[in-house]
Amino acid sequence: MHLFKSSPVRAHELGVLLDCMPADISGLDKVATLRLWQRWHKQGSLMLSRVDAIADDGRRQLKAVGATVWLTSTGALSLMQCDTRSCAHQIYAAEQLGRTWVMVASDIEQAHASNTLNLMVLHFWSSVDVGGAEFHPIFVQAHSLFRDTHQGFGVQRLLQEVPANQAPILEAAGMHIVHQPSAELSGRTVLMEICADDAKANPGSTFSFLFFSPRMRLNLKPAVQRMLQLALQQLTDDDIAEALGCSRDYVRKLWSDAYARMEDQGVLVLSDASLPHSTRRDPTGPKRGRERRRLVLEFLRANLQEVRPGLPSHTQ
């Protein structure tokens, strides 16, 4: 029996993952597709995740890839009009024509603040049949990571295009078909949607977590938010520094800023009585440092709105 692991995709993995995907996911050649992925990923517009099977000998085999993008209102509404082309192809074509349906960092920040974000599942690929039992553990991993990656944003609408025979799966999760394909394309794909009004009417739907995010209270600096997002992915400080393109000392400063803000707000309360005697009077001691970090991440896993949007462009 395989073990499975899901993880966000980092910038250096983009080309490897693209090579594993079906050939015509974008309507563009691989070089042009990779160039767009790199730009979107850098500005926080594209979020990619992977699910790997881990064999007994430790080797990993890619089983699934998911990609989401934040769309402008113009882009989302355009996709919701009947069209014979793949939605993904329309998004890539718009970018090539300079229409910028995919949000840039400033758009994401503004839409997040006003709860008007449009989230599009751009791609979902699995090496196994999604209707078979072998897919079940992969789905569990993928859905868990989807939640960790997207919860806490101010989402207004979620869109996903799927083969028509998979529509009942998403309908059970609370989504509905926006429009049917034309007769000659019947059986191929349908565009599906769930919006904030749908979630309010059916708060038990699978995707309702996207639409019921508390307002942030800590008002952490964007650089601190981004650092904490990476820490939640279980990256070390050295890895965080590499991802942010900064020094390890700067990462330590961001941690200090996070601790100070959370202590001021009463979120981080560290009792000396819970620590070994040798570290009780030393706030910089290794035991105390690890405990503070653990408590911060434990709080944030249940309050992801505090690290949103945390855009990569705001790391300096």
C-alpha positions in Angstrom: 0.0 0.0 0.0 1.3 3.4 -1.0 1.6 6.4 1.3 0.6 9.7 -0.2 2.0 13.2 0.3 0.6 16.5 -1.0 2.6 19.7 -1.2 2.6 23.1 -2.9 4.7 23.5 -6.0 7.8 25.7 -5.8 9.1 27.8 -8.6 12.0 25.4 -9.6 9.5 22.6 -10.1 7.3 24.3 -12.7 9.0 22.9 -15.7 9.1 19.3 -14.4 5.4 19.4 -13.6 4.6 20.8 -17.0 6.4 18.0 -18.7 4.1 15.5 -16.8 0.9 17.2 -17.9 -1.1 16.4 -21.0 0.4 18.0 -24.1 -2.4 20.5 -25.0 -3.5 22.0 -21.7 -3.0 25.6 -22.8 -3.3 25.7 -26.6 0.3 27.1 -26.6 3.6 25.4 -27.0 5.4 24.4 -23.8 7.9 27.3 -23.8 5.0 29.9 -23.9 3.1 28.0 -21.3 6.0 27.7 -18.9 6.7 31.4 -19.4 3.2 32.3 -18.3 3.3 29.8 -15.4 6.5 31.4 -14.1 5.1 35.0 -14.4 1.8 34.0 -12.7 3.5 32.0 -10.0 5.9 34.9 -9.2 3.1 37.4 -8.8 0.9 35.1 -6.7 -1.7 34.5 -9.4 -1.1 30.8 -10.0 -1.1 28.2 -7.2 0.1 24.7 -8.1 -0.1 21.6 -5.9 1.0 18.0 -6.3 0.1 14.7 -4.9 2.9 12.0 -4.8 2.7 8.3 -4.0 5.6 7.2 -1.8 6.8 3.7 -2.4 8.3 1.4 0.2 11.8 2.3 -1.0 11.1 6.0 -0.5 10.8 6.9 -4.2 8.0 9.3 -5.2 5.7 9.0 -8.1 3.6 12.0 -9.3 -0.1 11.1 -9.1 -2.0 14.4 -9.4 -1.5 18.0 -10.2 -3.9 20.9 -9.5 -3.5 24.5 -10.6 -5.7 27.5 -9.7 -5.6 31.1 -10.8 -7.3 34.3 -9.6 -9.4 35.8 -12.4 -10.6 39.3 -13.0 -14.3 39.9 -13.0 -14.1 40.4 -16.8 -12.3 37.1 -17.2 -14.8 35.2 -15.0 -17.8 36.6 -16.8 -16.3 36.0 -20.2 -15.9 32.3 -19.4 -19.4 32.1 -18.2 -20.7 33.0 -21.7 -21.2 30.0 -24.0 -18.1 29.2 -26.0 -16.9 26.2 -27.9 -13.3 26.5 -26.7 -11.8 25.1 -23.6 -11.9 27.6 -20.7 -8.2 27.0 -20.0 -7.4 27.8 -23.6 -9.5 31.0 -23.5 -7.5 32.1 -20.4 -4.1 31.5 -22.0 -5.3 33.1 -25.3 -6.5 36.2 -23.5 -3.1 36.6 -21.8 -1.3 36.3 -25.2 -3.6 39.0 -26.5 -2.8 41.3 -23.5 -6.3 41.1 -22.0 -4.9 40.1 -18.5 -7.8 38.0 -17.3 -5.4 36.6 -14.7 -5.0 39.1 -11.8 -1.8 40.8 -10.9 -0.7 41.2 -7.3 -2.4 44.6 -6.8 -5.7 43.2 -8.2 -5.6 40.2 -5.9 -4.9 42.4 -2.8 -7.8 44.8 -3.6 -10.3 42.0 -4.5 -9.3 40.0 -1.4 -10.0 43.1 0.8 -13.5 43.5 -0.7 -14.3 39.7 -0.9 -14.7 39.8 -4.7 -12.1 37.2 -5.7 -12.8 34.8 -8.6 -11.0 31.5 -8.2 -10.6 29.2 -11.3 -9.4 25.6 -11.2 -7.3 26.0 -14.3 -6.1 22.4 -14.4 -6.6 19.2 -12.6 -4.8 16.1 -13.8 -4.4 12.7 -12.3 -2.6 9.6 -13.6 -5.4 7.4 -12.3 -9.1 7.3 -13.2 -11.0 9.8 -10.9 -14.0 7.5 -10.9 -12.0 4.5 -9.4 -11.2 3.5 -5.9 -7.5 4.1 -6.5 -8.3 7.8 -6.8 -9.9 8.1 -3.3 -6.7 8.6 -1.2 -5.4 10.9 -3.9 -8.6 13.0 -3.7 -8.3 13.2 0.1 -4.8 14.6 -0.2 -5.7 17.0 -3.0 -8.7 18.3 -1.2 -6.9 18.8 2.1 -4.1 20.8 0.3 -6.7 22.8 -1.7 -8.3 23.9 1.6 -4.9 24.8 3.2 -4.0 26.8 0.1 -7.2 28.7 -0.4 -9.0 29.1 2.9 -9.0 32.6 4.3 -9.2 34.5 1.0 -12.2 36.7 0.3 -13.7 34.5 -2.5 -16.8 35.4 -4.4 -16.9 32.7 -7.0 -15.2 29.3 -7.7 -15.2 28.0 -11.3 -14.1 24.7 -12.7 -14.4 23.0 -16.1 -14.7 19.2 -16.0 -15.7 16.4 -18.3 -19.4 16.2 -18.4 -19.4 12.7 -16.8 -17.7 14.2 -13.7 -20.3 16.9 -13.2 -22.3 14.9 -10.7 -19.3 14.7 -8.4 -19.1 18.5 -8.2 -22.8 18.9 -8.0 -22.7 16.8 -4.8 -20.2 19.3 -3.5 -22.5 22.2 -4.1 -21.5 23.4 -7.5 -23.8 23.7 -10.5 -23.4 23.8 -14.3 -23.1 27.3 -15.7 -23.8 26.3 -19.3 -24.0 23.1 -21.3 -21.7 22.5 -24.3 -23.2 22.9 -27.7 -24.7 19.7 -29.2 -21.6 18.8 -31.2 -19.5 19.0 -28.1 -21.9 17.2 -25.9 -20.1 14.8 -23.5 -16.9 16.7 -23.5 -16.8 19.4 -20.8 -19.0 21.6 -18.7 -18.2 24.8 -16.8 -19.3 24.6 -13.1 -19.7 27.3 -10.5 -20.4 27.9 -6.8 -20.6 31.5 -5.6 -21.0 33.2 -2.2 -24.8 33.2 -2.4 -24.8 29.4 -3.1 -22.6 28.8 -0.1 -24.8 30.9 2.2 -27.9 29.0 1.0 -26.1 25.7 1.6 -23.4 26.2 4.3 -22.8 22.4 4.5 -21.5 22.2 1.0 -17.9 20.9 0.5 -16.6 24.3 -0.8 -18.4 26.5 1.8 -15.1 27.1 3.6 -14.0 29.4 0.7 -16.9 31.8 1.4 -17.0 32.0 5.2 -13.7 33.5 6.2 -13.4 35.7 9.3 -12.0 39.2 8.9 -8.4 39.4 9.7 -7.5 41.0 13.1 -3.8 41.0 13.4 -3.0 43.1 10.3 0.4 41.5 9.8 2.8 43.1 7.3 2.7 41.5 3.8 6.3 40.2 4.2 5.4 38.6 7.5 2.3 37.0 6.0 4.3 35.5 3.1 7.0 34.2 5.5 4.3 32.6 7.7 2.7 31.0 4.7 6.0 29.4 3.8 6.5 28.3 7.4 3.1 26.6 7.4 4.4 24.5 4.5 7.0 23.2 7.0 9.9 25.0 5.3 13.0 25.7 7.4 14.2 29.3 7.8 16.9 28.6 5.2 14.3 27.4 2.7 12.1 30.4 3.5 15.1 32.7 2.9 15.7 31.1 -0.4 12.0 31.3 -1.4 11.8 35.0 -0.4 15.2 35.9 -1.9 16.4 37.3 1.3 18.9 36.6 4.1 18.3 34.3 7.0 18.7 37.3 9.3 15.8 39.0 7.6 13.7 35.9 8.1 14.5 36.0 11.8 13.4 39.7 11.8 10.1 38.7 10.2 9.6 36.1 13.0 10.3 38.7 15.6 7.7 41.0 14.0 5.2 38.2 14.0 5.8 37.3 17.6 5.6 40.9 18.7 2.3 41.5 16.9 0.7 38.3 18.1 1.8 39.0 21.7 0.4 42.5 21.6 -3.0 41.1 20.4 -3.0 38.4 23.1 -2.8 35.6 20.5 0.6 34.3 21.6 0.8 33.6 25.3 3.8 31.6 26.4 3.8 30.5 30.0 7.3 30.2 31.5 5.9 27.5 33.8 5.6 25.2 30.8 9.3 25.4 29.9 12.4 23.8 31.4 13.8 25.8 34.2 17.0 26.5 32.3 15.2 28.5 29.6 12.5 30.3 31.7 14.3 33.5 32.0 15.9 33.5 28.6 13.3 34.6 25.9 15.8 33.7 23.1 16.6 30.2 24.4 16.2 27.4 21.9 13.4 25.6 23.8 11.4 28.8 24.0 12.0 29.7 20.4 10.7 26.4 19.2 7.7 26.6 21.5 6.8 30.1 20.2 7.0 29.0 16.6 4.8 25.9 17.3 2.2 28.1 19.0 2.1 30.6 16.2 1.7 28.0 13.5 -0.9 26.1 15.5 -2.9 29.4 15.7 -2.5 30.2 12.0 -3.7 26.8 10.8 -7.0 27.6 12.4 -7.0 31.2 11.3 -5.6 31.3 7.8 -7.2 34.6 7.0 -4.3 36.2 9.0 -1.8 35.3 6.3 -3.9 36.3 3.3 -3.1 37.3 0.6 0.6 37.2 1.5 1.7 37.9 -2.0 5.2 37.0 -3.2 5.8 40.5 -4.6 5.6 41.9 -1.0 8.7 40.2 0.4 10.9 43.3 0.8 
